[in-house]
């Protein structure tokens, strides 16, 4: 069988045949119920699943497969139902199902919002196999859902945060730890600290504003989860209800500056490169 293993999931398949990995050889192989076409002329084996499809369809979308299929098969190459078998080591069968769903849509989908797992699977394979149209589409969707600017993030509609429960345990742990680092570095209610000078220099009711500040501080101490939730939320007018105009302007300024400073360092809290490096990776 024509084997195209890779050492890492983001590397392109080799054009030279190699022995079948022992773990793959021992696993029971099954045909895809959805993507096994009788008129297909190549079989892709991903983990223990085989997909029989057309070389022409793959070559149309991917220059990597186009180059691979342009090479002649060895004369002694074994075939399955007269088709060569390409082993795609390092790929996940689930990702290939998502990619083939995109290549062979069962119905016309206009602006449908895909599940994150589907989006991630198609993005992984479209990058690996240089399927540019799908890769650009995935990046557009990801940027729309996860913008790289605070202003765009703030404009997103609020959704139920219970979606976090769909993440793997290690990803949930990374999110929680990263969030705690953010809170430790940049509490959104830094304006409540006495050293920030509220009442401010232009305050016209210092006693009232100091009392109002302490009232908000007490409420946040009683309900600490509201501090976490407000990290990138908009200013709550209830906080400044009893502040004078000058102190309100000062508090809002500090609130915004704190959010911007935290956003600038956001990737670092989750072990990622800075924003400029992440944006550069988008176009590679």
Rosetta blueprint (number, residue, H / E / L):
1 X L
2 X E
3 X E
4 X L
5 X L
6 X L
7 X L
8 X L
9 X L
10 X L
11 X L
12 X L
13 X L
14 X L
15 X L
16 X L
17 X L
18 X L
19 X L
20 X L
21 X L
22 X H
23 X H
24 X H
25 X H
26 X H
27 X L
28 X L
29 X L
30 X E
31 X E
32 X E
33 X E
34 X E
35 X E
36 X E
37 X L
38 X L
39 X L
40 X L
41 X L
42 X E
43 X E
44 X E
45 X E
46 X E
47 X L
48 X L
49 X E
50 X E
51 X E
52 X E
53 X E
54 X L
55 X H
56 X H
57 X H
58 X H
59 X H
60 X H
61 X H
62 X L
63 X H
64 X H
65 X H
66 X H
67 X H
68 X H
69 X H
70 X H
71 X L
72 X L
73 X L
74 X L
75 X L
76 X L
77 X L
78 X L
79 X L
80 X E
81 X L
82 X L
83 X E
84 X E
85 X E
86 X E
87 X E
88 X L
89 X L
90 X L
91 X L
92 X L
93 X H
94 X H
95 X H
96 X H
97 X H
98 X H
99 X H
100 X H
101 X H
102 X H
103 X H
104 X L
105 X L
106 X L
107 X L
108 X L
109 X L
110 X L
111 X L
112 X L
113 X L
114 X L
115 X L
116 X H
117 X H
118 X H
119 X H
120 X H
121 X H
122 X H
123 X H
124 X H
125 X H
126 X H
127 X H
128 X H
129 X L
130 X L
131 X L
132 X H
133 X H
134 X H
135 X H
136 X H
137 X H
138 X H
139 X H
140 X H
141 X H
142 X H
143 X H
144 X H
145 X H
146 X L
147 X L
148 X L
149 X L
150 X H
151 X H
152 X H
153 X H
154 X H
155 X H
156 X L
157 X L
158 X L
159 X L
160 X L
161 X H
162 X H
163 X H
164 X H
165 X H
166 X H
167 X L
168 X L
169 X H
170 X H
171 X H
172 X H
173 X H
174 X H
175 X H
176 X H
177 X H
178 X H
179 X H
180 X H
181 X H
182 X H
183 X H
184 X H
185 X H
186 X L
187 X L
188 X L
189 X L
190 X H
191 X H
192 X H
193 X L
194 X H
195 X H
196 X H
197 X L
198 X L
199 X L
200 X L
201 X L
202 X L
203 X L
204 X L
205 X L
206 X H
207 X H
208 X H
209 X H
210 X H
211 X H
212 X H
213 X H
214 X H
215 X H
216 X H
217 X H
218 X H
219 X H
220 X H
221 X H
222 X H
223 X L
224 X L
225 X H
226 X H
227 X H
228 X H
229 X H
230 X L
231 X L
232 X L
233 X L
234 X L
235 X L
236 X L
237 X H
238 X H
239 X H
240 X H
241 X L
242 X L
243 X L
244 X L
245 X H
246 X H
247 X H
248 X H
249 X H
250 X H
251 X H
252 X H
253 X H
254 X H
255 X H
256 X H
257 X H
258 X H
259 X H
260 X H
261 X H
262 X H
263 X H
264 X H
265 X L
266 X H
267 X H
268 X H
269 X H
270 X H
271 X L
272 X L
273 X L
274 X L
275 X H
276 X H
277 X H
278 X H
279 X H
280 X H
281 X H
282 X H
283 X L
284 X L
